Amino acid sequence: MARTSVKTTVTEQARLSPFSRGSSHHDVFISSSCDGTRDTFVSHLSAALKRVNITVMEEDDKNKVPETRQYLPKKTRLGIERSKICVVVLSEDFASSKHSLTTLAEIIEWRHSKTGATVVPVFYGVDRSLVEQQIGKYGEAFSKHEASEPKDRVTEWRNALTEAASIKEGLHSNAESSDLKLMEDIVSYVHGRLFPADKIGVSSRVLEIENLLSKQPWVVRSVGIWGMPGIGKTTIAKAAFDQMKGNFKSRSRFIQNFEREFEKEGMSRLRGQHLPSHVKEKLDINRSITYNSQREESVFLVLDDVRNPINAESFLGGFEWFDPGSVIIITSRNKQVLVQCRMVEIYEVKGLDDKEGLKLFSQCAFGEPKPEDGHLKVSEMIVNYANGNAKALSNYGNELKGKKPQEMEIEFCKLKLNPPAEILEVFNNSYNELSDDEKNIFMDIACFFKGDNVDRVMQVLDGCGFFPCIGIDYLVEKSLVTIRGNKVEMHYLIQDVAKKILCQEVTVGMGRRLCGVKSIQPLLDNEETKPNGEDNEREDIESILLEASGLSFVVDPGAFQDMSNLRLLKIYSSDPERRPGLDLSMGLLYLPYELRLLHWENYALRTLPEEFDPDNLVELNMPYSQLEELWEESKNLNSLKTINLHHSEKLVDIQELRDAHYLQLVDLQGCTSLQIFPVIEHLNHLQVLNLCGCIGIKIFPEVPQNIKELCLKGTSISEIPASIESLSKLVKLDLGNCKELLNFLVKIFNMESLQLLNLSGCEKLKSFPEIPNRVENLQYLCLSGTAIEELHTSLSNMVCLKVLEVSKKVKPPFSLKDLKDLKVVER
């Protein structure tokens, strides 16, 4: 029989909530005055506490004012005695209420008993010092009390206020933060005191999960806990389970390593072990059609480390069999698993912050919450490396226990090269679940692309046939990589584990990714003797990453001849003062056909090898090279997307660009010998052209309609063609320091996408055109260092202008005052 829909009012939810702890005891007693604070702030605070399953009793002063503490209403006295925490909201008019003062005196008295509650004063709109010294409105109130009340009673009230004000745990409101922020601070503090977690950083995260559950409708509530391996998913789920299971009596189950248990026990047996009888009865296919029990019992289930959503779905049989108020938590390192399991909320576990991380590492390494000064520097280095990963921090702490600072640093460096087996196993599991393409993407990022622009990484890996649009998203959902600020990032720990896995794979014949002088120089150095069998090893090499700062050796002309599977080659310097100095005096005969990325800084030959077929090449990146031209003959460049030859000062010919039909970016900045730029208006995919500093360029280049950025700064062009107005997608036009530019007559109101125009340093430029029509997008206009002496009032038609740079001699037109967001900078 189909279940009827259950609509439960807020009152009924409170009554039926599985988080209720009974009426005889309360977690928190709230004391406040009846000056309006109780109906506003205190009412909302009480609701906020209840939302995270904290039971609350508020002070009730509807009865007559008690003469002494002994005559407090029984309900109030029991509320204080049976609460674990007493929150006292000290508002501006608190001292005017005799009932509130008497209640406070009782709270302070109870604080000193053996089972007394923790007292948390909240200074709401009043300074702590006014309460402690009883001045201002507090002083005025006590002047009245002294005229009407017995001296000993007033003294008791004064002492109670003084003690409350001296409690360090007090929380304050202030003008900079809202009532909501104060309430959040109170709830967080109270929650931490009520439910202290053994694990560092766990309590606050459990509170966040409870918040997510409490905001859900009164049906089956669920939260998926997601994060990278070792981040603490299981620990947090177990802490939440331990904290909440008491509210479900015997109807709560935590299934650790769910996949292992599912495989070991099978679905039916696992259900029999963990599901309550009334749920099993509903799931019985022979009885579910006629099942019509009136009994409703909510359950609490945690499925830990779910990897296959089908298994979890089969075990649960859908949510419709669970009664309202039931809670299901699933942990997984794969976000997509939680989506497919229909989790209402997905909670991403963030790493421990630096303070929490240092505390955890210190507890494991030294048995203290903070390292001694001698160990502080190396401890902070380890914490920075672990980047909030709890398993790594605790593991390293245990491994390095008892070491002196220098010994600890040496041992830690060894651990990075050879991660402990426990950590290696955790990440190995995630890696083994990847497809071949995903493994290749993961390893290429770990060894080659960490920190690079995500679009560039996508471009190169797409050229390798790895389908990165799908693969990178999957790695993000598996918590193996992150995208931050349009950069592909990877945790230091994951990167080192990846390199260790790679070393293991190489021993069983998998493709090799080489980095480091020790493994690469013997392959390239002309002086090295090839051992027998090296040709076969060279065939396995897929990428080479060589940091060549200060290196100097003669490269074997045929060094790359047997590297038929080499896809990625990067020879670079991280030190701009020590550029790579690999000696190519014997020439270079060969580069592999499979190359997708060729990045070679300070390349010392005038051309690339004539035998090199760049048919697969996606990116050519050779800054500071000695190239004069790329090839003497034309080549097939149908895969090429990026050319970067900046500061190749001997480059005189780049006619090959005409054949790169899918080219998107060209950077020839600082190529001072380049005088002729080819016609490239047919390259419809080109978006960025940088000829900055190409002083030999005198004619404005013919560019395609789709171009977005055009930098001609420091060139020798003398005029701008009117055809530039048709570049409707151009966002940035940089003509700064074009010393020969005489006129700028472009109707920029026709260039609908233009956001930045730089004409600064154009010394011969004497005027800027009128702007008769409204210009919607231009935000930055740079005219400093020109011969312009006056600007037309129509400049105010640039309604979105944010920054206008002018020479000090130029007085901006008065009409610009209407542009509220405009900043005028004089240079």
C-alpha positions in Angstrom: 0.0 0.0 0.0 1.4 3.4 -1.0 2.6 5.6 1.8 0.5 8.8 2.3 2.5 12.0 2.4 3.6 13.2 5.8 3.2 16.9 6.6 4.5 17.8 9.9 4.2 21.2 11.5 7.2 22.9 13.2 5.6 22.2 16.6 5.2 18.5 15.7 8.8 18.4 14.4 10.1 19.6 17.7 7.9 17.1 19.5 8.9 14.2 17.3 12.5 15.1 16.6 14.9 12.2 17.1 17.4 14.7 18.5 15.2 15.5 21.5 16.9 14.5 24.8 13.8 14.4 27.1 12.3 17.1 29.2 14.0 16.5 32.6 17.4 17.9 31.6 18.4 20.6 29.2 21.7 21.4 27.5 21.4 25.2 27.9 19.6 27.6 30.2 19.3 31.2 28.9 19.0 34.1 31.3 18.1 37.6 30.1 16.2 40.7 31.1 12.7 41.4 29.8 13.7 44.7 28.0 12.9 43.5 24.5 16.1 41.5 24.2 14.2 38.3 25.1 11.7 38.7 22.3 14.3 39.4 19.7 17.9 38.3 20.2 17.3 35.6 22.8 14.4 34.2 20.8 16.5 33.8 17.7 19.4 32.5 19.7 17.2 29.8 21.3 16.0 28.8 17.8 19.5 28.6 16.5 20.6 26.3 19.3 17.6 24.1 18.8 18.4 23.8 15.1 21.7 22.1 15.9 19.9 19.7 18.4 20.8 21.6 21.6 17.9 21.6 24.1 17.2 25.0 25.6 15.2 26.4 28.5 14.7 30.2 28.7 14.2 32.2 31.8 10.5 32.8 32.8 9.8 35.9 34.9 6.0 36.1 34.4 5.5 35.4 38.1 6.1 38.0 40.8 9.7 39.1 41.6 11.3 36.7 44.1 12.4 38.3 47.4 15.6 36.1 47.5 17.2 33.3 45.6 15.3 30.8 47.8 12.0 32.1 46.3 13.0 31.8 42.7 10.3 29.9 40.7 10.9 26.1 40.9 11.0 25.9 37.1 13.8 28.4 36.9 15.9 26.8 39.7 15.5 23.3 38.2 16.4 24.8 34.8 19.6 26.1 36.1 20.5 23.0 38.1 19.7 20.6 35.2 21.5 22.5 32.5 25.1 21.9 31.4 25.7 25.5 30.3 24.1 28.8 31.4 24.1 31.6 28.9 23.6 35.0 30.5 22.7 37.8 28.0 23.8 41.0 29.7 22.0 43.8 27.9 22.0 47.5 28.6 18.9 47.3 30.9 19.8 44.0 32.5 20.6 45.5 35.9 17.1 47.2 36.0 15.5 43.7 36.4 15.5 42.4 40.0 14.3 39.0 38.7 17.3 38.8 36.3 19.7 39.8 39.0 18.3 37.2 41.4 18.5 34.6 38.7 22.1 35.6 37.9 23.0 35.3 41.6 21.6 31.7 41.6 23.5 30.9 38.4 26.8 32.1 40.0 26.1 30.2 43.2 25.4 27.1 41.2 28.6 27.6 39.2 30.7 27.0 42.4 29.0 23.6 43.2 30.6 20.3 42.2 28.2 19.7 39.3 27.7 23.3 38.4 27.1 24.5 34.9 29.6 26.4 32.7 28.6 30.1 32.6 28.9 32.0 29.4 28.3 35.8 29.7 27.2 37.5 26.5 27.7 41.3 26.5 24.9 42.4 24.2 25.2 46.1 23.3 27.1 46.8 26.6 30.8 46.9 27.4 32.3 44.4 29.8 33.8 47.2 31.9 30.4 48.9 32.5 29.1 45.6 33.9 32.2 44.9 36.0 32.4 48.4 37.5 28.6 48.8 37.5 28.7 52.3 36.0 26.5 54.0 33.4 23.0 52.5 33.2 24.1 49.7 35.6 25.2 52.3 38.1 21.9 54.2 37.8 19.9 50.9 38.3 21.9 50.0 41.5 21.3 53.5 42.9 17.5 52.7 42.8 18.0 49.2 44.2 20.0 50.5 47.1 17.1 52.9 48.0 14.6 50.0 48.0 16.3 46.7 48.7 18.2 45.2 51.6 21.9 45.9 51.6 22.9 42.2 51.6 20.7 41.5 48.5 22.2 44.4 46.6 25.7 43.2 47.5 24.9 39.7 46.3 23.7 41.1 43.0 26.8 43.3 42.6 29.1 40.4 43.3 27.3 38.2 40.8 27.6 40.8 38.1 31.3 41.4 38.9 32.1 37.6 38.7 30.1 37.2 35.5 32.0 40.1 33.9 35.3 38.5 34.9 34.6 35.2 33.1 37.1 35.0 30.2 34.8 33.0 28.0 32.5 36.0 27.6 31.3 36.8 24.1 30.7 40.4 22.8 28.6 42.1 20.2 30.1 45.0 18.4 29.3 47.6 15.7 31.3 45.7 13.0 29.4 42.4 13.3 25.8 41.5 13.1 23.5 39.8 15.7 23.7 36.8 13.4 27.5 36.6 13.7 27.2 36.8 17.5 24.6 34.0 17.5 26.9 31.9 15.3 29.8 32.4 17.7 27.6 31.5 20.7 26.2 28.4 19.0 29.7 27.3 18.0 31.1 27.8 21.5 28.3 26.1 23.2 28.4 23.2 20.8 32.1 22.7 21.3 31.6 22.6 25.1 28.7 20.2 25.0 30.3 17.8 22.4 34.0 18.0 22.8 35.7 15.9 20.1 38.9 13.9 20.8 40.1 14.7 17.3 41.4 18.2 16.6 39.1 20.2 14.3 36.3 17.7 14.4 33.8 19.4 16.6 33.3 22.5 14.3 32.9 20.2 11.3 30.3 18.0 13.0 28.4 21.2 13.9 28.3 22.2 10.2 26.9 18.8 9.3 24.2 19.0 12.0 23.3 22.4 10.6 22.9 20.9 7.1 20.6 18.2 8.6 18.5 20.5 10.7 17.6 22.7 7.8 16.1 19.9 5.8 12.4 19.1 5.7 10.9 16.6 8.1 11.4 13.6 5.8 14.4 11.4 5.3 17.4 13.7 5.8 20.8 13.0 4.3 24.3 14.4 4.0 27.1 13.2 1.8 30.6 13.8 3.2 33.2 14.4 0.5 36.9 15.0 0.5 40.4 13.9 -0.5 41.8 10.7 1.0 43.1 11.2 4.5 41.3 14.5 5.0 39.2 13.1 7.9 35.8 12.0 6.4 35.5 8.8 8.4 36.6 10.5 11.6 34.0 13.3 11.2 31.3 10.9 10.3 32.1 8.7 13.3 32.1 11.7 15.6 28.7 12.8 14.2 27.4 9.3 14.7 28.6 9.0 18.3 27.1 12.4 19.1 23.6 11.7 17.5 23.1 8.0 17.9 21.7 8.3 21.4 18.6 10.0 20.0 17.7 6.9 17.9 18.0 4.2 20.7 18.9 1.0 19.0 18.1 2.1 15.5 21.5 3.5 14.6 24.3 1.8 12.6 27.7 2.8 11.4 29.0 0.6 8.6 32.8 1.2 8.3 34.4 0.3 4.9 31.0 -0.2 3.4 32.3 -1.6 0.1 34.5 -4.2 1.8 31.6 -5.3 4.0 29.2 -5.4 1.0 31.6 -7.6 -0.9 32.3 -9.8 2.1 28.7 -10.2 3.4 26.5 -9.7 0.4 23.5 -7.4 0.3 21.0 -9.6 2.1 23.2 -10.5 5.0 24.4 -7.0 5.4 20.8 -5.8 5.5 20.1 -8.4 8.1 23.0 -7.2 10.2 22.3 -3.5 10.1 18.8 -2.6 9.1 16.0 -2.4 11.8 13.4 -5.1 11.5 10.6 -2.8 10.4 12.7 -1.5 7.5 13.6 -5.0 6.5 9.9 -6.0 6.5 9.1 -3.1 4.2 12.0 -4.1 1.9 10.8 -7.7 1.7 9.4 -7.9 -1.8 6.9 -10.5 -0.8 5.4 -8.3 1.9 6.0 -4.7 0.8 2.8 -4.6 -1.3 0.6 -5.4 1.6 2.7 -3.9 4.3 0.6 -1.4 6.4 2.2 -1.1 9.8 1.1 2.0 11.8 4.5 2.0 13.6 6.9 4.7 12.5 10.5 4.6 13.7 13.2 6.8 12.4 16.7 5.3 11.9 20.2 6.6 11.7 22.6 5.0 9.2 26.2 5.9 8.2 27.7 4.2 5.2 31.5 4.9 5.2 33.7 5.0 2.2 31.2 4.2 -0.5 32.7 3.9 -4.0 30.1 2.2 -6.0 26.7 4.0 -5.8 24.9 0.9 -7.1 25.9 -1.1 -4.0 24.7 1.7 -1.7 21.4 2.1 -3.6 20.8 -1.6 -3.5 21.5 -1.8 0.2 19.2 1.1 1.1 16.5 0.2 -1.5 15.6 3.8 -1.9 14.7 6.4 0.8 10.9 5.8 0.6 11.1 2.8 3.0 12.6 5.0 5.8 10.3 6.9 8.2 10.3 10.7 8.6 13.1 11.9 10.8 15.5 9.2 9.6 19.1 10.3 8.9 21.4 8.8 6.3 25.1 9.9 6.0 27.4 8.6 3.3 31.1 9.3 3.0 33.0 9.1 -0.2 36.1 10.5 -1.9 34.1 10.7 -5.1 31.5 13.5 -5.3 29.6 11.8 -8.1 28.9 8.8 -5.9 27.1 11.1 -3.5 25.1 12.7 -6.3 24.0 9.3 -7.6 23.1 8.3 -4.1 20.7 11.3 -4.0 22.2 13.0 -1.0 20.2 16.1 -0.2 23.4 18.0 0.9 27.0 17.4 0.1 29.5 18.6 2.7 33.1 19.0 1.4 35.6 18.4 4.2 38.2 21.2 4.2 41.7 20.5 5.5 42.7 21.6 9.0 43.9 25.2 9.1 47.5 26.0 10.0 46.7 26.4 13.7 44.8 23.1 13.9 47.4 21.3 11.7 50.3 22.5 14.0 48.4 21.3 17.0 47.7 17.9 15.6 51.2 17.4 14.4 52.6 18.6 17.7 50.4 16.2 19.7 51.6 13.3 17.7 55.2 14.2 17.6 55.8 15.8 21.0 52.7 14.9 23.1 52.1 18.7 23.5 49.7 21.1 21.7 52.5 23.3 20.6 56.1 22.5 19.6 59.0 24.0 21.5 60.8 26.9 19.8 63.6 24.7 18.5 61.1 22.5 16.7 58.8 25.2 15.5 60.4 26.0 12.2 60.6 22.4 10.9 57.1 21.7 12.3 55.6 24.6 10.4 57.4 23.3 7.2 55.7 19.9 7.7 52.3 21.4 8.4 52.6 23.6 5.3 53.4 20.5 3.2 50.6 18.4 4.6 48.2 21.3 3.9 45.5 20.3 6.3 45.5 16.5 5.6 44.9 15.0 9.0 46.1 11.5 8.2 49.4 12.8 6.8 49.9 15.1 9.8 49.3 12.4 12.4 51.4 9.9 10.4 54.4 12.2 10.0 54.1 13.2 13.7 54.3 9.5 14.7 57.1 8.8 12.3 59.2 11.8 13.5 58.6 11.4 17.2 61.7 11.9 19.3 63.8 13.4 16.6 66.0 16.5 17.0 65.1 19.4 14.7 67.8 18.7 12.1 67.2 15.0 12.2 63.5 15.6 11.8 64.0 17.7 8.7 66.3 15.1 7.1 63.8 12.3 7.9 60.9 14.3 6.6 62.7 14.8 3.2 63.1 11.0 3.0 59.4 10.5 3.8 58.5 12.8 0.9 60.5 10.7 -1.5 59.1 7.5 0.0 55.7 8.1 1.5 54.7 5.8 4.4 52.9 2.6 3.3 49.7 3.7 5.0 49.5 6.9 3.1 50.5 5.3 -0.2 47.7 2.7 0.2 45.0 5.3 0.7 45.9 7.1 -2.5 46.7 4.0 -4.4 43.1 2.9 -4.0 41.8 6.1 -5.6 44.4 5.9 -8.4 43.5 2.3 -9.2 39.9 3.3 -9.8 40.9 5.6 -12.7 40.6 4.8 -16.3 43.8 4.8 -18.5 43.1 8.3 -19.8 42.4 9.6 -16.3 45.6 8.0 -15.0 47.6 9.7 -17.8 46.0 13.1 -17.0 46.6 12.6 -13.3 50.3 11.7 -13.8 50.9 14.5 -16.4 49.4 17.1 -13.9 51.5 15.7 -11.0 54.8 15.6 -13.0 54.3 18.5 -15.5 51.3 20.8 -15.1 50.7 21.5 -11.4 50.0 25.3 -11.1 49.5 25.8 -14.8 46.5 27.6 -16.4 43.7 25.1 -16.8 42.9 26.2 -20.4 46.5 25.5 -21.4 46.6 22.2 -19.7 43.3 21.2 -21.4 44.7 22.3 -24.7 47.9 20.1 -24.5 46.2 17.1 -23.0 43.4 17.2 -25.6 46.2 17.1 -28.2 47.3 13.9 -26.5 43.9 12.4 -27.0 43.1 12.1 -23.3 39.7 13.9 -23.3 40.7 16.3 -20.4 37.3 18.1 -20.4 35.8 14.9 -18.8 39.0 13.6 -17.1 39.9 16.7 -15.2 36.4 17.1 -13.9 36.4 13.5 -12.7 39.8 14.0 -10.9 38.3 17.1 -9.2 35.3 15.0 -8.1 37.7 12.3 -6.9 39.5 15.0 -4.8 42.8 14.3 -6.6 43.1 17.7 -8.2 41.6 21.1 -7.6 40.9 24.1 -9.8 41.7 27.4 -8.0 41.8 30.8 -9.7 41.8 29.1 -13.2 44.9 27.1 -12.2 45.2 23.3 -11.9 46.4 22.6 -8.4 47.4 19.4 -6.6 48.2 18.7 -3.0 51.9 18.4 -2.3 51.3 15.0 -0.7 49.3 13.7 -3.7 52.0 14.9 -6.1 54.7 13.0 -4.2 52.5 9.9 -3.9 51.9 10.1 -7.7 55.6 10.2 -8.3 56.1 7.2 -6.1 53.4 5.3 -7.9 55.0 6.2 -11.2 58.3 4.7 -10.1 56.5 1.5 -9.3 54.8 1.5 -12.7 58.0 2.1 -14.5 59.4 -1.1 -13.0 56.6 -3.1 -14.6 57.0 -1.5 -18.1 54.6 1.5 -17.9 55.5 4.8 -19.6 58.2 6.9 -18.0 57.9 10.5 -17.0 61.3 11.8 -16.1 62.2 14.9 -14.0 65.5 15.8 -12.4 69.1 16.1 -13.6 70.1 12.6 -12.4 67.7 10.8 -14.5 67.8 13.1 -17.6 71.4 14.3 -18.1 72.7 10.8 -18.8 70.2 10.5 -21.7 71.1 13.8 -23.3 74.8 14.2 -22.5 77.1 13.5 -25.4 79.9 12.4 -23.0 77.8 9.7 -21.5 78.2 6.1 -22.7 75.0 4.3 -23.5 74.5 1.1 -21.5 73.1 -2.0 -23.3 69.4 -2.0 -23.5 69.0 1.8 -23.1 67.3 2.2 -26.5 64.4 0.2 -25.2 64.2 2.3 -22.1 64.2 5.5 -24.2 61.1 4.2 -26.1 59.1 4.2 -22.9 59.8 7.8 -22.1 56.6 10.0 -22.3 57.7 13.2 -20.7 60.9 15.0 -19.7 61.0 17.9 -17.3 64.4 19.3 -16.7 65.1 22.3 -14.5 68.4 23.3 -16.1 69.5 26.4 -14.1 73.3 26.6 -14.2 73.6 23.3 -16.2 76.2 23.1 -18.9 76.9 20.0 -21.0 77.1 19.2 -24.6 73.9 17.6 -25.9 74.2 14.5 -28.1 72.8 15.5 -31.6 70.8 12.2 -31.6 69.7 12.3 -28.0 66.0 12.2 -28.8 66.2 9.8 -31.8 65.0 6.7 -29.9 62.4 8.6 -27.8 59.5 7.7 -30.2 56.8 8.1 -27.5 58.0 11.4 -26.0 54.9 13.7 -25.8 56.0 16.4 -23.4 59.5 18.1 -23.3 60.2 21.0 -21.0 63.7 22.4 -20.4 63.5 25.5 -18.3 65.0 27.6 -15.6 63.3 28.7 -12.3 66.1 31.2 -11.8 65.9 34.1 -14.3 69.5 35.0 -13.6 70.7 31.5 -14.5 69.1 30.5 -17.7 69.6 27.0 -19.2 72.9 26.8 -21.0 72.7 23.4 -22.7 75.4 23.2 -25.3 74.0 22.5 -28.8 77.3 23.1 -30.6 77.1 19.7 -32.2 73.6 20.4 -33.5 70.3 18.7 -33.0 69.2 16.1 -35.6 65.9 14.9 -34.3 62.8 15.7 -32.2 60.1 13.0 -31.8 57.0 13.0 -34.0 54.7 12.4 -30.9 55.7 15.7 -29.3 52.6 17.8 -28.2 54.5 20.3 -26.0 58.0 21.6 -26.9 59.2 24.0 -24.2 62.9 24.8 -24.4 64.1 28.0 -22.9 67.3 29.6 -24.3 67.4 27.1 -27.2 70.8 27.8 -28.9 70.3 26.9 -32.6 69.1 29.1 -35.4 66.3 26.6 -36.5 64.5 23.6 -35.3 65.7 20.2 -36.7 64.7 20.0 -40.4 63.6 16.4 -39.9 61.2 17.3 -37.1 57.6 16.8 -38.2 55.4 19.0 -35.9 52.1 17.5 -37.1 51.1 16.6 -33.5 52.6 19.7 -31.9 50.1 21.7 -29.8 52.4 24.2 -28.1 55.7 25.6 -29.1 57.2 27.5 -26.2 60.8 28.7 -26.7 61.5 32.0 -25.0 64.9 33.6 -25.1 66.0 31.3 -27.9 68.6 32.0 -30.7 66.1 31.0 -33.4 66.2 33.1 -36.6 63.4 31.1 -38.1 61.5 27.9 -37.3 62.2 25.8 -40.4 63.7 26.5 -43.8 60.8 24.7 -45.4 57.0 24.8 -44.7 55.6 22.2 -42.2 52.2 20.8 -41.3 51.0 22.8 -38.3 47.4 21.8 -38.1 47.6 20.9 -34.4 49.5 24.0 -33.2 47.5 26.2 -30.8 50.2 28.2 -29.1 53.5 29.8 -30.2 55.6 31.6 -27.6 59.0 32.8 -28.7 59.2 35.9 -26.6 62.6 37.7 -26.3 64.0 35.6 -29.1 66.0 38.6 -30.3 67.5 37.0 -33.4 64.1 36.0 -34.9 63.7 37.5 -38.3 61.1 35.3 -40.0 57.9 33.8 -38.7 56.1 33.1 -42.0 55.2 29.6 -40.7 52.3 31.2 -38.8 50.3 31.4 -42.0 50.0 27.6 -42.0 48.9 27.2 -38.4 45.2 27.4 -39.1 44.1 26.5 -35.5 46.5 28.9 -33.8 45.0 30.7 -30.7 47.9 32.5 -29.1 51.1 34.1 -30.5 53.6 35.7 -28.2 56.6 37.4 -29.9 57.2 40.0 -27.3 60.8 41.4 -27.4 61.7 39.8 -30.7 63.6 43.0 -31.7 64.9 41.7 -35.1 61.5 40.9 -36.5 60.5 43.3 -39.2 57.8 41.7 -41.2 54.8 40.0 -39.8 52.8 37.7 -42.0 49.2 38.2 -43.1 47.2 36.1 -40.7 43.7 37.5 -41.1 42.6 34.0 -42.2 43.5 32.4 -38.8 40.0 32.6 -37.4 40.9 30.9 -34.1 43.5 33.4 -33.1 42.6 35.3 -29.9 45.8 36.8 -28.6 48.7 38.5 -30.5 51.6 40.0 -28.6 54.2 42.0 -30.5 55.2 44.2 -27.6 58.7 45.5 -28.0 59.1 44.4 -31.6 60.7 47.7 -32.7 61.2 46.5 -36.2 57.4 46.2 -36.9 56.3 49.4 -38.6 53.0 48.4 -40.2 49.9 47.5 -38.3 49.3 43.7 -38.7 46.4 42.4 -40.5 44.6 40.3 -37.9 41.4 38.1 -37.9 38.0 39.3 -36.8 37.9 37.1 -33.7 41.0 38.5 -32.0 40.5 39.5 -28.4 43.9 40.9 -27.3 46.3 42.9 -29.5 49.5 44.2 -27.9 51.6 46.4 -30.1 53.3 48.3 -27.3 56.8 49.6 -28.2 56.5 48.9 -31.9 57.3 51.5 -34.7 53.9 51.7 -36.3 52.9 55.2 -37.3 49.2 54.8 -38.2 46.2 52.8 -37.3 44.0 51.5 -40.1 40.3 52.3 -40.0 39.6 48.6 -40.5 40.4 48.0 -36.8 36.9 49.3 -36.0 35.5 46.1 -37.4 37.2 44.0 -34.6 34.0 43.6 -32.7 35.5 41.0 -30.2 38.6 43.0 -29.4 38.8 43.5 -25.6 42.3 44.8 -25.2 44.3 47.2 -27.5 47.7 48.1 -26.2 49.5 50.8 -28.3 51.7 52.2 -25.4 55.1 53.7 -26.2 54.5 53.7 -30.0 56.9 56.6 -30.5 56.0 57.0 -34.2 52.3 57.1 -33.8 51.0 60.4 -35.0 47.2 60.0 -35.1 44.5 58.0 -33.5 41.3 58.5 -35.4 39.5 55.2 -34.6 35.8 55.4 -33.8 36.0 53.4 -30.7 32.3 53.6 -30.1 32.0 51.0 -32.9 34.2 48.6 -31.0 31.6 47.1 -28.8 33.8 44.7 -26.7 36.8 47.0 -26.1 37.6 47.4 -22.4 41.2 48.6 -22.3 42.9 51.1 -24.6 46.5 52.1 -23.9 48.0 55.0 -25.8 50.4 56.1 -23.0 53.9 57.1 -24.0 52.9 57.9 -27.7 54.9 61.1 -27.6 53.8 62.4 -31.0 50.1 61.9 -30.4 48.5 65.3 -30.1 44.8 64.6 -30.0 42.1 62.1 -29.0 38.9 61.8 -31.0 35.5 63.0 -29.9 33.1 60.4 -28.7 29.7 61.4 -30.2 28.0 58.1 -29.2 27.6 56.2 -26.0 30.5 53.7 -25.2 29.3 50.9 -23.0 32.3 48.7 -22.3 35.5 50.8 -22.2 36.8 50.8 -18.6 40.5 51.7 -18.8 41.9 54.6 -21.0 45.6 55.5 -20.7 46.7 58.7 -22.3 49.7 59.8 -20.1 53.0 60.6 -21.7 51.4 61.9 -24.9 51.3 65.3 -26.5 47.6 65.7 -25.8 46.8 68.9 -24.1 43.0 68.9 -24.1 40.2 66.4 -24.0 36.8 66.8 -25.4 33.8 67.0 -23.1 32.2 64.1 -25.1 34.6 61.8 -23.1 31.8 61.5 -20.6 30.0 59.3 -23.1 32.3 56.5 -21.9 29.8 55.7 -19.2 31.6 52.7 -17.8 35.1 54.3 -17.6 36.8 53.4 -14.3 40.4 54.6 -14.8 41.6 57.5 -16.9 45.4 58.1 -17.0 46.5 61.5 -18.2 49.6 63.7 -18.2 49.7 66.3 -15.4 49.4 69.1 -17.9 46.0 67.9 -19.0 42.9 69.1 -17.2 40.1 66.5 -17.5 36.8 67.9 -18.8 34.3 69.0 -16.2 31.7 66.7 -17.8 33.5 63.6 -16.3 32.1 64.5 -12.9 29.0 62.6 -13.9 31.0 59.3 -14.0 30.7 58.2 -10.4 33.1 55.2 -10.6 35.8 57.1 -12.5 39.3 57.5 -11.0 41.6 60.0 -12.8 45.3 59.3 -12.4 47.9 61.9 -13.3 51.3 60.7 -14.4 
